[in-house]
Amino acid sequence: MGYLTHSTSPDNKFKVRRAWFQGLVAVLSNGITFEEITDPVVILKVERGLRRFTSERFHRKLLTTKRDIRYANLLINLVLGENTKP
């Protein structure tokens, strides 16, 4: 299972910046469009995440938070079949 590292973590060699979330949105959107993601429950959860990461509220934030990163990580693992949440 992969984990994202927030820039304030003790081992802050990696940062998750806004462009990373844009890439995630593109990959997940394409996964649905090209039917690589087919489970209806997963699609609903991914679409909820897409709405979150494309919202005006998210775009107005100055910094991404640990919560944002945790949620993105859950979505990635959900699509990979490694959990059943967000």
N, C-alpha and C positions, 0 to 999 in steps of 0.2 A: 504494500500500500504506500503510495507516495504522499508526502506532506509538503506543504508550502511553508516557507520560513518568512516571518514578518521582519521588517527592517529593525524592529526594536528587540528582537530576540537576542539572547546572549551570543549566539553564533550567527551574527547578522551579515554573512557573506553574500546573501541573496536578498533582493527586494522584489516585492510584487507591486508593480506600478500600474497605473490606470490602463496603459496599453496592453498589459497582460490580460486584463479583464476583457478588453475589446477582442483580443484573439480568442479567448475562451468562448465568448458569445458567438463569434464567427464559426468556430469548430462545432459547438453544440447545435447551432442553427442549421448548419450543413448536415449534421448527423440526422436531424429530423427530416429535412428537405429531401435528402438522398436515401432515406429509409435505412440508415445504418442503426438508428435507434428506433425500435419497433414496439417495445412494450408500452401499452397505453398509459400505465401508471407512471412509468419512468418519463414518458413524454410530458405528462402533466406537470411533474415535478421540475423537469428541465425548463419547461415554458415559464413556470413561476420564477425560476432563477434568472431566466432571460429578461423577464419584466423587471426584476430587481436591478440587474446590472445595466439595463438600458434606460432606467428611469432618470428623470430630471434630478431627483433627490440624490441619487448616486453620483451623477455627473457634477453636482454642485459641491460635493464633499472635497475638502482640501487634501485629506489623506485617506487611504484605505485603512480599514481597521482589522484587528485580529478576527473579529466576527465575520467580516466580508471574506477574508481568506479561508476561514473555517468552513463557511457556507460553500464557497467555490470548491474546496477540497471534497466536501460531501457530494456535490454534484458530479465531480469527476469520478469518484469512487462508485457512485450510484450507476453511472453509465457503464463503468467497467464491471459492474455486477458484484462489487465488493461490499455493498451495504444497501439498505432499503430506506434510508432516511433522505432527506431534508423535509 
